[in-house]
């Protein structure tokens, strides 16, 4: 899955400096206990991986899966 860019290319730290922050989602497990791809499992009409990505986008400059 490709990375998804955040709305802003730079984020600010507590000191007012701009920094780049990458979010990395490790989603390569075998899903043996669930028996199907956990990342694609739908919860409330949306895939679990979509929910995780959407939660990281406002906090990072890029999200890598």
C-alpha positions, 0 to 999 in steps of 0.5 A, a space after each residue: 500500500 502506498 504512503 498517504 501525504 498529510 494535508 500539511 507538508 511540515 509540522 511544528 514542534 513545541 519550540 515553533 520549529 518546523 519538522 518532518 514526521 513520518 508515520 509507519 504502520 506495520 501491517 504485514 502479519 499472517 492473520 492466522 488467528 483471524 483467518 483473513 487479512 486483518 487490515 482489510 477487515 471492515 469496522 463501521 463500513 471502513 477498513 481497519 487500515 483506513 482508520 489507522 491511516 486517517 488517525 495518523 494523517 493529522 499528526 504526520 507529514 507522511 504515512 507509510 504502510 
